[in-house]
Amino acid sequence: MAYELIITEKPNAAKKIADALSDGKPIKKSDNGVPYYLISHNKEDLVVACAVGHLYGVAEKNDKSWKYPTFEIEWKPTSSINKASAYTKKYLSVIKKVAKDATNFTIATDYDIEGEVIGLNVLRFACKQKDANRMKFSTLTKDDLIKAFEHKSKTIDWGQANAGVTRHELDWYYGINLSRALMSALRKTGSFKVLSSGRVQGPALKILVDKEKEIQNFKPEPYWQIALSGLVEKDKKYPVEALHQKDKFFDGNEATTVFEKVKDEKSALVSSVTKKETKSLPPIPFDLTSLQLEAHKVFKIVPKQLLELAQNLYINGFISYPRTSSQKLPKEIDYKKILKELQKNEEYKKQTDYLLALKQLIPKEGTKDDPAHPAIYPTGIKPTGINDREKKVYDLIVKRFFAVFGEPALRETMTIEVDIKKEIFVTKGTRTKEEGWFELYAPYVKLEEAEFPDINEKDTVKINSITKDEKETSPPKRYTAASIIKELEKRNLGTKATRASIIDALYQRGYVNEKSIQATKLGIRTCDILEKYSSTILDEELTRHFEDEMESIRKKEKTPQEVLDEAQKLLTDILTDFKKKELDIGKELKDANFETANEMNTIGECPVCKEGMLVIKQGKFGRFIACDKYPDCSATFKIPQTGVIKSANKNCEHCAHPMLTITKKGTKSTRSQTLCINPECPSLKIDEANLSQEMKEIQSGTIEKDCPKCKGKLVLRKSIYGQFLGCSNYPKCKYTERIEKEKEAPKKEEE
C-alpha cells in the first residue's frame, strides 16, 4: 500500500496531527511501545510517525582516540552516542519501518532551526530521501494543522536546515576540542576533573566572571542622608516622611552643615504641592526571552524550567510555539476567535467580555520579528491535565495576551516639598487613577499605591525628628538566571533555544553557583588562565562573527563548508598555540581546582579550639565535619549524607557555631536550608517536663502553643537534627524549641 509519511518531532505532536487530518478516527499502531497512526485525509492514505527530539547527533569518526584538534566527524544515531539516549533507538526503528513503503514524505517537526535539523536527519539517514514537503505551523490546533498540510511547501527550508547542521558541527568542533585541551592540560599534572568550554560557554563565563570581579573590586563610598519625620495636623493627622532634596550627600562636611542648620527646628512649611499624570502604555507580546524574564520575576521559575513548561503547553495545543523571537501578533491568528474561545473559561470571562466589546482590537507590538513564528499567545483551548506550574505560566501568557489590547493606564504622582530655613525636603507618592491594561494583566502588575494626604501649600509641618544617617554605596548586583539570558541575547551570543542550557552547563561544571549567579573561584581562575594563555577562547566578538555567518547560511549567502573551513583553521591555530603552553596551563588549573575544593569544603572557624577550621571530611561511615587541627582538636559534627553542603558564611546568633546551607534537588524543584551545625544549640532546647503528652496534643491539634517572642503559634518542623517547634511567623520570627534529644555525635573518624 502506497502512502505519504508525515514525520513529527514528538509523540504528542503525531497524535495531534493525526487527529486533525483524519477523515475519521485515526488507527493507532504501536511497535515496541512507539505509536504511529494510519489515517485517511481527503481519501489519501497517510501515516503519521514521530521522532522524540534529535535521533541523530554529531560524533567523532574514530571515537577511540582522544587527540585534539580533531575535525573528523559524522552524524550517528543518538542511541549509539549517549547511553541516556538509548530509548531513541526504538523510535528510529519505527520510522525506518514505515518509510519503506512510503511514496511521499512530509516533515512536520517544529518550524525552527532545531526542528529542521531533526527533520533533515531523519529524512536523509532513516528515510534515504533527498528532500520532502514541509508543514509550517505555530500552534497544534486542528485548523492550523489542516491549513499547514494543505498549504505545505514542496521542499524543506534548506537555508534553515543548512544553518542548523552547521551550528551543530561548529559547536561540536569548539566543545570537544576546547574541553579536551583543558582536561589534557590538567592530566599533564597527574590530576583529573571534568572541565569544559565552548563557542558560547567561554564568552558567557567571562561575562559572569567580569561581573564578579567588578563586585569584588567595588569600594563602597560613604554618603549621608538627612531625613525629616513630622505631622501635618488638620481634621486628621497626616504623617510626612521626607528626604533632603539632594538625597545623597557625598561630602560629609556639607551634610553636617545642613544638618546643624535644621536639626533643632520644631516646625516647617509646605512650600509646594504638585501633581503630575503619566501614561503607562500596554506591554508588548511575549517572545521567549521576555516570557523567561517575567516568569522568573513573578514566579521565580528559572529560564530552563520555563522553556520546558512552555513546551509542554505548546505540545498539548494550549499556546503557540514558544521558541520565538517575535514581539508581533499578526491579524491572521484571528484575535476575536481566540478571545471567544477564552470567553468560555469562566476565569477569563470578565476580561474577554471587555475586549470583545471594543470597536477594534489593535495589539501593542514590539520591534523584534521572527520569520518563522509570531509572538507567544494562547490558542483558546482550555487546558486540562496540566500541573500547578504549567497553570501559572499559562495564566501569565493569557493575561499578557489580554493586556496588549488594553488602554494605557494613568498614574498620578504627588510631590510635596517642605521648607526648613530654605533647605528643601521632598516626599513623593504615586497612585493609579485609571487602571487601563493593569486590570487585564492582574495580578502581575506589581506597583506601589500611595494614598494622597490632604496636604496643601503653606500647611505647617510639626517636626518630630530630623536625622542624619551615614550609609554606603552598594556594589553592582549579580546576574540572575533570567537577566543573564537577556544579556546574552543583547550581545547576540547563543540562540533563544540554547542560552538557558549554556548557563546550566556552567553550574554543572562548578564555574558558577547560587541563584544570583556568582562565579566560583574555579570559574574565575579558569577564566583568568584562558585569558592569560588563550584569550581567543573567550572572545565574544568571534562568537558573534560565527552567529552572523550562520545567518548568512540561512539566507543562502554563504555555504556551510566555507564557514566550517574558517572555523577549522581558526581552532587549529588556537589549539596549536595552546599545546605549547599545556603544562603551564595544567599547573594553574590544578591549583585552581585545589583551591576551589578547599574553599567549598571549609565551613568556618572551629568553635572548640578557636584556632582550626571546620572542614567536610569523608570517613568509612560517610561524610562529617571535623576540625583541621586534628589530633590536637577532636571536634566533630555530623551532617546529612545527601545534598550539596557548603558554608552559609555566618555564625548562629544563638550559639556562635558556624552555619551551613544544604541544597537538595527534587524531581521538580531545588530546596535550600540554612542550619546551625550544633546539635546542642540553645535555640533547640526546651523544658522537657510533660513533653511527650504536650507533643501528642500539638500534633493532634488539641492544643496550640503560643510563641513566647511574637503573636505566632509554634508548629511542628523538621531539621537535620530531628523534629522541633518553630514559630509560624518564620522568617520574621526565628524562635524554636527542641522536642527530642539528639544522639551523641559520632566518634572521630580515623583520618
SEZADO-88385 format. One record per residue (C-alpha): x, y, z. Coordinates in pm, whole numbers, padded with zeros to 5 digits, always signed. Example, Ala and Ser with C-alpha at 12.3 -4.5 7.8 and 13.67 -1.06 7.14 Angstrom:
residues 2
+01230-00450+00780+01367-00106+00714
//
This chain:
residues 751
+00000+00000+00000+00144+00336-00105+00106+00628+00133+00250+00962+00239+00463+00958+00555+00441+01257+00791+00727+01284+01041+00675+01484+01362+00916+01589+01637+00738+01437+01937+00475+01164+02002+00215+01418+02122+00255+01617+01800+00199+01300+01596-00130+01238+01775-00241+01599+01732-00167+01592+01358-00333+01252+01311-00647+01370+01495-00657+01695+01294-00607+01547+00948-00801+01223+00976-01134+01200+00791-01248+00953+01056-01088+00813+01368-00712+00751+01335-00595+00390+01362-00327+00381+01627-00049+00126+01584+00228+00051+01828+00566-00110+01781+00773-00172+02095+00571+00098+02270+00626+00355+01991+00298+00489+01846+00224+00574+01484-00105+00642+01310-00281+00529+00991-00526+00789+00862-00711+00896+00553-00725+01261+00454-00943+01356+00158-00932+00986+00058-00550+00986+00054-00367+00739+00279-00126+00889+00532+00097+00750+00804+00200+00980+01089+00516+00875+01274+00721+01053+01537+01076+01121+01638+01150+01200+02001+01371+01504+01962+01709+01451+01797+01751+01093+01670+02094+01175+01526+02388+01365+01667+02741+01467+01577+03015+01222+01678+03382+01162+01612+03452+00908+01339+03731+00741+01534+03596+00768+01887+03879+00562+02036+04125+00847+02004+04147+01138+02249+04351+01375+02041+04289+01740+01968+04228+01922+01745+04001+01680+01564+03751+01757+01290+03672+01405+01165+03301+01386+01239+02988+01208+01126+02620+01202+01217+02527+00891+01415+02211+00772+01590+02199+00938+01932+02138+00595+02087+02493+00497+01986+02649+00821+02115+02491+00857+02457+02363+00579+02684+02100+00816+02821+01951+00834+02469+01921+00456+02424+01541+00488+02424+01555+00677+02090+01663+00361+01908+01310+00218+01900+01167+00541+01757+01424+00533+01480+01340+00167+01406+00970+00251+01364+01045+00540+01126+01270+00317+00914+00998+00053+00906+00714+00282+00794+00940+00470+00548+00994+00159+00332+00655+00169+00159+00607+00547+00162+00593+00725-00174+00579+01081-00042+00736+01240+00264+00635+01543+00470+00837+01695+00753+00615+01829+01033+00873+01897+01304+00879+02232+01486+00945+02506+01235+01275+02637+01365+01643+02557+01319+01644+02259+01559+01323+02119+01413+01465+02150+01064+01780+01959+01165+01571+01683+01327+01359+01653+01012+01651+01664+00770+01847+01395+00954+01551+01159+00974+01483+01225+00608+01835+01165+00478+01956+00890+00713+01643+00693+00810+01420+00750+00505+01703+00772+00248+01539+01075+00085+01698+01391-00051+01403+01625+00009+01042+01635+00130+00734+01851+00169+00730+02088+00468+00440+02169+00701+00476+02502+00882+00260+02584+01185+00280+02783+01508+00007+02602+01703-00103+02242+01727-00471+02328+01679-00687+02146+01426-00747+02446+01198-00378+02542+01187-00265+02186+01122-00512+02133+00837-00406+02466+00687-00037+02373+00723-00089+02039+00550-00297+02177+00265-00051+02462+00205+00270+02269+00268+00578+02373+00073+00733+02140-00184+01071+02140-00011+01215+02168+00337+01363+02502+00444+01715+02437+00318+01856+02766+00444+01736+02685+00795+01846+02320+00769+02198+02402+00650+02239+02671+00916+02124+02427+01183+02352+02144+01072+02646+02386+01056+02571+02514+01407+02575+02160+01548+02903+02077+01374+03061+02408+01467+02959+02371+01832+03099+02017+01830+03431+02145+01692+03456+02402+01971+03311+02198+02257+03510+01878+02208+03840+02039+02118+03843+02309+02386+03722+02071+02658+03983+01811+02561+04251+02077+02565+04160+02186+02920+04143+01831+03057+04458+01726+02871+04643+02015+03035+04519+01903+03376+04617+01542+03304+04973+01655+03239+04994+01733+03612+04856+01393+03716+04513+01536+03807+04168+01486+03665+03846+01685+03663+03575+01721+03404+03621+02068+03256+03456+02220+02953+03441+02523+02734+03265+02603+02411+03192+02856+02145+02933+03035+02362+03017+02889+02703+03355+03065+02722+03225+03417+02650+02924+03355+02879+03157+03259+03164+03368+03569+03105+03062+03794+03136+02984+03639+03475+03346+03650+03590+03381+04015+03488+03072+04095+03694+03213+03906+03994+03542+04095+03969+03352+04422+03947+03177+04329+04273+03499+04215+04441+03684+04531+04337+03399+04756+04440+03495+05005+04706+03194+05135+04896+03170+05511+04915+03017+05670+05223+02728+05910+05187+02480+06078+05417+02104+06130+05401+01911+06384+05605+01557+06275+05682+01257+06459+05821+00974+06293+06013+00672+06503+06103+00296+06559+06101+00053+06792+05931-00240+06834+06170-00573+06932+06013-00904+06750+06051-00680+06442+06053-00313+06384+06122-00105+06327+05810+00244+06183+05862+00525+06328+05649+00848+06134+05584+01082+06330+05357+01445+06335+05246+01656+06639+05172+01623+06720+04801+01992+06643+04745+01920+06285+04858+02280+06162+04891+02547+06390+05036+02889+06256+04937+03058+06545+05117+03038+06482+05492+03111+06844+05580+02826+06965+05359+02588+06714+05519+02693+06827+05867+02645+07196+05776+02291+07134+05651+02204+06910+05947+02331+07164+06204+02122+07429+06032+01791+07239+06060+01827+06985+06343+01669+07196+06619+01372+07326+06420+01030+07228+06557+00815+07321+06256+00838+07367+05880+00629+07500+05595+00490+07308+05298+00635+07516+05015+00497+07323+04719+00244+07052+04634+00236+06933+04273+00059+06653+04092+00171+06506+03762-00003+06248+03545+00183+05995+03330+00056+05732+03091+00171+05374+03122+00146+05208+02781+00035+04845+02748+00310+04582+02740+00422+04412+02420+00357+04042+02350+00589+03778+02488+00882+03645+02294+01072+03364+02465+01324+03587+02643+01066+03829+02784+00849+03534+02897+01151+03385+03074+01223+03719+03244+00863+03772+03354+00815+03415+03480+01133+03446+03684+01020+03782+03823+00669+03676+03931+00709+03301+03994+01088+03257+04042+01085+02995+03764+01432+02970+03610+01461+03002+03230+01545+02638+03161+01241+02518+03356+01022+02783+03194+01114+02656+02848+01015+02302+02948+00683+02421+03092+00604+02634+02787+00699+02349+02554+00452+02121+02735+00177+02380+02696+00257+02410+02324+00272+02038+02255-00071+02000+02417-00214+02273+02195-00274+02536+02465-00027+02804+02346+00162+02889+02029+00522+02791+01964+00734+02934+02249+01082+02940+02089+01021+03265+01907+01199+03599+01887+00890+03781+01765+00709+04055+01955+00432+04080+01697+00083+03930+01672-00033+03916+01306-00404+03956+01230-00405+03612+01072-00413+03444+01412-00769+03587+01449-00777+03775+01781-01157+03762+01814-01173+03388+01761-00916+03330+02036-01096+03567+02275-01430+03396+02210-01274+03061+02296-01118+03205+02612-01457+03358+02699-01587+03005+02761-01349+02983+03056-01530+03148+03348-01196+03259+03490-01139+03489+03191-01494+03598+03114-01464+03948+03261-01155+04035+03054-01284+03878+02732-01624+04049+02764-01444+04382+02790-01209+04320+02496-01477+04180+02265-01686+04492+02326-01410+04717+02186-01466+04863+01838-01132+04727+01720-00857+04509+01855-00514+04655+01791-00227+04494+01984+00068+04693+02117+00369+04533+01945+00746+04540+01985+01014+04586+01722+01151+04230+01706+01019+03992+01441+01072+03625+01365+01027+03491+01011+00907+03154+01142+00665+03230+01428+00461+03512+01585+00484+03617+01949+00357+03370+02210-00022+03364+02251-00292+03130+02390-00482+02923+02134-00808+02945+02328-00824+02572+02403-00899+02525+02774-00607+02344+02940-00667+02008+03102-00429+01775+03280-00159+02034+03350+00029+02084+03677+00031+02392+03900+00346+02543+03749+00210+02500+03397-00116+02664+03509+00080+02964+03634+00272+03002+03309-00047+02958+03104-00228+03223+03308+00064+03463+03263+00055+03415+02884-00323+03461+02870-00315+03778+03082-00030+03920+02870-00235+03849+02557-00525+04043+02709-00302+04330+02822-00154+04407+02478-00503+04508+02360-00572+04727+02664-00590+05102+02706-00297+05293+02860-00310+05315+03240-00297+05657+03405-00067+05712+03703-00055+06026+03916+00243+06133+04125+00210+06379+04414+00527+06564+04517+00537+06756+04843+00823+06997+04922+00886+07111+05279+01095+07420+05355+01310+07432+05668+01518+07752+05672+01549+07738+05291+01653+07372+05295+01402+07175+05088+01287+06826+05186+01091+06615+04935+00846+06327+04959+00660+06159+04674+00383+05908+04626+00220+05758+04318-00124+05607+04267-00321+05466+03977-00605+05689+03852-00717+05478+03556-00627+05110+03555-00645+05052+03180-00439+04745+03093-00340+04696+03460-00679+04534+03521-00632+04296+03227-00285+04191+03347-00373+04148+03717-00227+04016+03940+00105+04053+03758+00129+04434+03779+00334+04494+04092+00315+04865+04176+00312+05060+04499-00009+05254+04550+00017+05564+04770-00269+05734+04949-00259+06107+04880-00280+06309+05203-00489+06626+05227-00182+06849+05241-00166+07187+05071+00084+07463+05013+00159+07674+05327+00043+07399+05563+00256+07370+05876+00455+07054+05943+00514+06972+06309+00863+06817+06315+00908+06504+06525+01268+06436+06427+01543+06524+06183+01816+06263+06143+02145+06235+05960+02219+05878+05855+02553+05756+05726+02532+05486+05459+02749+05328+05190+02701+05278+04820+02614+04920+04723+02810+04701+04484+02656+04615+04145+02406+04330+04152+02491+03988+04018+02306+03846+03723+02006+03627+03792+01921+03318+03588+01684+03538+03387+01889+03858+03350+02193+03669+03214+01968+03526+02939+01869+03881+02848+02236+03988+02850+02337+03702+02619+02056+03795+02381+02163+04160+02390+02518+04056+02295+02394+03811+02029+02555+03512+02200+02380+03176+02158+02020+03129+02047+01683+03161+02217+01674+02781+02248+02029+02726+02379+02105+03013+02621+01940+02852+02924+02126+02523+02871+02458+02709+02836+02412+02867+03181+02307+02527+03318+02637+02382+03189+02831+02648+03384+02654+02533+03703+02727+02167+03629+03098+02236+03584+03116+02428+03911+03207+02755+03738+02913+02936+03899+02675+02885+04190+02388+03050+04380+02055+03176+04245+02202+03520+04187+02478+03384+03971+02814+03403+04146+03129+03298+03963+03316+03048+04181+03689+03057+04243+03720+02776+03986+03522+02978+03732+03727+03292+03796+04062+03114+03786+03968+02914+03473+03867+03235+03301+04188+03409+03413+04401+03119+03290+04233+03117+02950+04265+03492+02924+04633+03466+03007+04723+03182+02773+04449+03164+02507+04223+03470+02519+04060+03394+02182+03859+03116+02351+03673+03385+02549+03633+03628+02260+03266+03716+02224+03334+03910+01905+03443+03584+01743+03131+03408+01871+02913+03686+01728+03101+03659+01400+03001+03295+01364+02640+03376+01461+02638+03620+01170+02799+03356+00944+02522+03108+01023+02262+03372+00946+02440+03414+00612+02398+03039+00555+02028+03063+00638+01993+03342+00383+02195+03131+00133+02467+03394+00111+02738+03152+00228+02789+02775+00213+02828+02557+00523+03170+02440+00407+03303+02796+00388+03209+02858+00750+03336+02521+00875+03667+02563+00691+03715+02902+00855+03640+02753+01199+03880+02463+01149+04166+02695+01055+04097+02924+01350+04070+02641+01603+04385+02475+01468+04579+02797+01526+04431+02842+01875+04500+02484+01985+04847+02463+01833+04942+02759+02047+04757+02607+02346+04962+02286+02327+05285+02480+02358+05168+02611+02696+04981+02297+02805+05191+02214+03113+05180+02571+03247+04805+02585+03191+04764+02246+03362+04958+02354+03671+04744+02664+03714+04422+02466+03657+04533+02214+03918+04594+02492+04172+04258+02648+04089+04080+02315+04131+04251+02251+04468+04171+02599+04599+03809+02568+04494+03766+02227+04655+03930+02353+04974+03709+02662+04983+03390+02461+04922+03477+02213+05198+03556+02478+05462+03260+02553+05689+03407+02806+05931+03621+02860+06241+03628+02575+06493+03419+02684+06796+03606+02439+07023+03976+02521+06980+03927+02864+06818+04239+02801+06610+04147+02546+06345+03893+02550+06065+03599+02311+06035+03609+02117+05708+03395+01848+05546+03569+01511+05556+03486+01167+05424+03510+00862+05653+03413+00497+05622+03067+00580+05758+03013+00879+05532+03087+01248+05546+03116+01457+05860+03259+01790+05977+03585+01796+06175+03850+02043+06285+04158+02055+06060+04377+02070+06374+04310+01702+06448+04450+01525+06651+04514+01834+06867+04142+01917+06837+03890+01634+06809+03578+01842+06745+03332+01667+06510+02978+01733+06391+02751+01506+06196+02584+01618+05875+02331+01468+05630+02469+01222+05378+02268+01361+05087+02250+01706+04930+02510+01969+04848+02659+02119+05165+02856+02440+05193+02924+02716+05441+02650+02972+05494+02928+03224+05570+02771+03323+05900+02754+03206+06261+02447+03110+06458+02300+03402+06656+02222+03167+06947+02547+02971+06995+02802+03130+06755+02865+02797+06578+02913+02810+06201+02602+02758+05991+02580+02557+05672+02349+02550+05373+02208+02220+05247+02070+02211+04894+01866+01913+04780+01736+01858+04429+01389+01714+04388+01221+01597+04069+01060+01936+04013+01244+02183+04233+01555+02253+04438+01530+02332+04809+01788+02502+05029+01801+02509+05408+02036+02705+05636+02111+02534+05967+02335+02554+06270+02579+02260+06298+02550+02247+06679+02306+01976+06796+02311+02135+07142+02224+02483+07018+02028+02672+07291+01760+02760+07037+01662+02393+07023+01637+02339+07400+01311+02336+07598+01189+02223+07933+01119+01857+07863+00880+01810+08153+00549+01672+08030+00690+01700+07676+00551+01370+07546+00188+01448+07629+00217+01809+07510+00363+01697+07177+00084+01449+07123-00170+01726+07183+00011+01969+06950+00039+01706+06676-00328+01615+06707-00431+01981+06708-00591+01951+07054-00386+02245+07184-00189+02527+07028+00126+02667+07181+00192+03041+07164+00529+03172+07052+00691+03348+07352+00855+03606+07122+00565+03715+06899+00195+03657+06833+00257+03345+06623+00190+02981+06704+00452+02710+06742+00422+02441+06475+00598+02110+06426+00900+02127+06196+01188+01902+06097+01561+01963+06058+01875+01755+06016+01870+01712+06393+01513+01585+06410+01180+01744+06500+01144+02079+06671+00886+02351+06729+00922+02664+06518+00724+02986+06504+00460+03007+06229+00579+03362+06156+00919+03240+06033+01134+03401+05890+01021+03721+06069+01036+03531+06398+01302+03261+06427+01208+03127+06770+01247+02747+06804+01212+02487+07079+01370+02147+07091+01136+01847+07124+01363+01546+07120+01708+01465+07245+01977+01415+06984+02202+01114+06993+02566+01169+07074+02786+01292+06791+02983+01015+06620+03329+00939+06738+03615+01094+06546+03683+00910+06219+04037+00794+06167+04199+01012+05904
//
